[in-house]
Amino acid sequence: MSASAAPNATAQASRTSPHAWRVIVSASIGNALEWFDLVVYGFFAVTIAKLFFPTGNDTVSLLLTLGTFGVSFFMRPLGAIVIGAYADRAGRKAALTLSILMMMVGTLLIAIMPTYSAIGVLAPVGIVIARMVQGFSAGGEFGSATAFLAEHAPQRRGFFSSWQVASQGLTTLLAAGFGALLTGNLSPEAMASWGWRVPFFFGLLIGPVAYYIRRRLDETPEFLDIEPTQSPLRDTFASQKERLLLAIGVVVMATVATYLVLYMPTYAVKQLGLPSSAAFSAVLLTGVVQLIVAPIVGHWSDTHGRIKPMLAAAVALLVLVYPMFRFLDANPTFGSLMVFQIVLGLLMTTYFGALPALLTELFPVQVRTTGLSLGYNIAATVFGGFAPFIITWLIGATGNKLAPSFYLIFAALISITALLRSRKIGMR
């Protein structure tokens, strides 16, 4: 943790001003929208597969759909470079405004896209383009929003930046809520006809509100106090190479766990034989845990350090994830799925809640958003974006329903190694 992060954290912990809450809400509402649009696509993958990627083979259609989900992640490093560098040159506020506009464009394209039966091959092509626009936007969102939150309260970086994670919990709640409501009340024909589009149109309604709020934000004090560099990307690679690698490493487990949660409705339906409404209802619990626990972990990390809770959660997941999947496979019931989602949500959020502050403190202000964006999005692209695809492939190739645990164990080992190295270079 930087020297400024610990002093006065306890004294200020109970004094979050109305202006500070406006900062939190303004960053969180846009971030929630960004991730809502991304997550909804994954939650409705089975329906989208049939409408846009019909092949006559359900598994192949699903793989194509999840592959398209992953394609958007190829755009995220580019978005991280372009929007992240823009944030380090022009300010966090300008980058946040740009990213929300681009996400609205991608969401609109998906919401109105005709299906394969209407326009043929142009339908999947259009979905791919829309996902690429969303991926470019999301590539700049995490770094810009995290730096914006952390730099408004250097003494409370953990608490403020943890709302990045809490807002993703709100995203999970909204997306899973739509999934449970729609699949529980609409016929399969209605879902395929128009039901799956409802969440995307809902996202479009939030977009203008988020854009208006972000336009009225003040720039962060820390950014205003420095002379911006004109070459943040070059400076990052010239002087921050090890820290960039550490940022990638510590993000790996967080991004794999996040997209495992996103994949669970598909897993519950395809592998456990549970109805879609039950699967979405169980995922709601993960959103509740994330929304409540992330700020608590962030606040705790302001006085006790970032690495302790992250390392404990990573080791616990490493040890428990395989037995958790064995338990779920042996007891494929709604109750078992709820227990699984609660435990996964607690461990994932304990790790993720302190992560944004740790990433912030890895980089100096002049290249902070570039470093944050690159570290997060390279890990998300390589390990997270294709996690649903890889998990589906692993299950098919091995015939083992427990295969998702192997991937999370692999991710945990990488992140534990990065955390231990981060502690050696003075992070805490």
SESE-212663 format. One record per residue (C-alpha): residue in one letter; x, y, z. Coordinates in pm, whole numbers, plus 50000, padded with zeros to 5 digits. Example, Ala and Ser with C-alpha at 12.3 -4.5 7.8 and 13.67 -1.06 7.14 Angstrom:
BEGIN
A512304955050780S513674989450714
***
This chain:
BEGIN
M500005000050000S501335035149929A502375056450222S499375078950190A496875050550196A497095040750561P497175073450763N493855086650877A491975058150710T490285048451036A489445084351124Q487885090450784A486145056950759S482945069850913R482925102850727T481925098250365S480705132050246P477745137550013H480245147549742A482125114849797W478925094849758R478225113549433V481645102649309I480925066449404V477465066549246S478615083648926A481395058648864S479355028748982I476225034848774G478225036748454N480355006848548A477234986948635L475784994948293E479024985648117W479114951548283F475364946048267D475494947247889L478424923247881V477044898648137V473534896947991Y475004883347667G476634854947859F473534847648065F471364844347752A473984824947555V471754794447504T468944815147345I471324836647139A473044805047011K469814792146858L468834825746704F472144837746562F474374806946529P472134778046418T474244748046315G471994718146382N474234709246677D473454725647011T476994722247145V478564737546834S476044766146840L476814772947205L480554771947142L480154797046857T478114819847083L480614817747368G483424822547117T481734854647005F481554864647372G485314859347383V485944877947056S484994910647226F487934905247460F490374908047171M489264944347153R489804950847522P493604955147513L493104979647225G490484998247425A492844997747724I495605013347516V493475039747346I491075049547626G493585043247906A496205065647743Y493475091447672A492595091448044D496235097448139R496495126247893A493055142847903G491725131248241R489615103948395K486325122348336A486815124747959A487635087647933L484605077348142T482295097647919L483735082447603S483465046547729I479795049747825L478895063347481M480605034447305M478945008447525M475525023247441V476285019547067G477244982747106T474204975347320L471844992047072L473214970646789I472524938446981A469084949747096I467834956446741M469824930246545P467584908046324T468134870646371Y469754845546135S466374834945999A465674870945890I468984882745738G471174851845722V474914854645782L474694892145840A473094884746179P476094867346341V478434892346172G476434920846324I476564904646669V480344900946642I480744937746547A478514948546836R480504927147079M483754942046951V482454977447014Q481434966847366G484814950947424F486674982347314S484565003047551A485004979347846G488754979347782G488965015347896E486235014348161F487924994948441G491125015248451S489405048848414A486695041848673T489105026148922A491595054848898F488715079648924L487395063749244A490795058349408E492145093049331H489205110949490A490125096349831P493795085749861Q493345077450231R490415054550151R491445038849822G490305004549929F486775014950023F486235038149726S487715015749458S485894985149597W482704999849454Q484034988549117V483434953449245A480204961649427S478764977049111Q479554944748927G477554927249199L474684950549111T475214940348751T474924903548845L471744910849042L470134929448753A471174904748484A470284873748686G467034890448795F466044895648434G467044859748358A464934845348641L461944868048565L461904862348192T462634825048186G460164819348469N457274838148309L457714835547932S457274805647707P460334793947510E458714808447198A458254842847360M461834842147493A463174834847147S460884860346981W461444891047199G462114882447564W465894880247534R466004915947396V464354931647704P467524933947919F469444950947638F466744977447596F466774982147974G470504989147952L469845015447687L467445033247924I470155036148190G472785048147942P471685084547902V471405088448280A474945075248330Y476245097748052Y474585128648204I476025121448549R479525115748417R479455147848216R478915167248540L481785151548736D484845169648870E488275157348767T490255138749035P492505159749263E495505136849212F495325140248833L495015178248859D498135179449077I500455163548821E501835172948481P500285147148246T502655127448029Q502115128447655S503285092847608P501735071747885L501925039247687R505625042947616D506335053547975T504445023448109F506474998647906A509725017547973S509525019748353Q506684997348477K507244963748308E507474942448623R504494959648783L502494954748465L503254917448475L502274916248843A499024934248765I498224908248499G499044880248741V496914892049032V493914898048802V493914862748656M492014845748938A489534874348972T488614874248605V488344836148579A486124834848890T483954863248758Y483314846248426L482774812948595V479864829548778L478614842448443Y478844807248300M477014790148587P473464794248445T474624776448129Y476394749848339A473324744648558V471064739648257K473394718848040Q475234697948301L472934696448602G469594695948423L468164724548631P465564748648489S466864782448372S464794801948626A466364782448915A469864787448775F469404825148747S467854826949094A470934810349246V473254834649069L471324863249232L472944852849560T476414858949418G475364894149320V474044900949672V477294888249828Q479394909349592L477364940849652I477524937850032V480944922450097A483144941949850P482964975550035I483584957950368V486724941150231G487834973850069H487444992750398W489294965550589S492164967050340D492655004350405T493984996550752H495224960650728G496604958750375R495394945350040I497384913150007K496244895150325P492564890450228M493454883749864L496004856949949A493654840050197A490824839149942A493094826349663V494414797749877A490884788949993L489624787349633L492634766549531V491794740949801L487984741749790V486914746049428Y487284709249328P485344696349633M482714723049565F482144710049212R482094674049337F479424683849587L477374700949314D477734671549076A476654646849347N473734668849453P472394686249139T469634704949318F468614741249347G469644741449715S473114728049635L473544753749361M472624781349609V475254769149857F477824767249577Q477074802849461I477254817249814V480644801149889L482044810449547G480694845949586L482274850449931L485704838149825M485664856449493T484564889349651T487094887149935Y489784884949668F488254909849427G487244935949690A490834946349762L492134941449406P491304975949254A493194994349530L496204971349494L496264977349119T495975014849172E498955015249406L501124995249167F501355024848926P502235062048957V499525087448873Q501045097248536V500555062348389R498015048348634T495055043948402T497195029848122G498835004948357L495544995848525S493724991648196L496454970848032G497024948448333Y493354941648386N492384937048024I495314915547915A494424891448195A490714894048116T491374887447746V493784858347780F492204841048081G488704854948140G486984862447813F487334827347680A486734810948018P483144800247927F484404786847594I487374768847755I485174754048030T482614741647776W485414726547567L487044710347872I483784693847974G483214681247619A486814669147572T487154651747908G483544641647967N484114654048322K481564677848478L484194688348732A486474702948461P485614739448544S487464735248875F490714726648693Y490744760248519L490114779748840I492874760249020F495264769748739A494224806448772A494614806149151L498194793249125I499134821848892S497584848349115I499104834349437T502554836349275A501944872549168L500674882349514L503754867949686R506014887049447S504004919049501R504594916249873K508354912849814I508494945949624G506834964549912M503104961949845R500964952550143
***
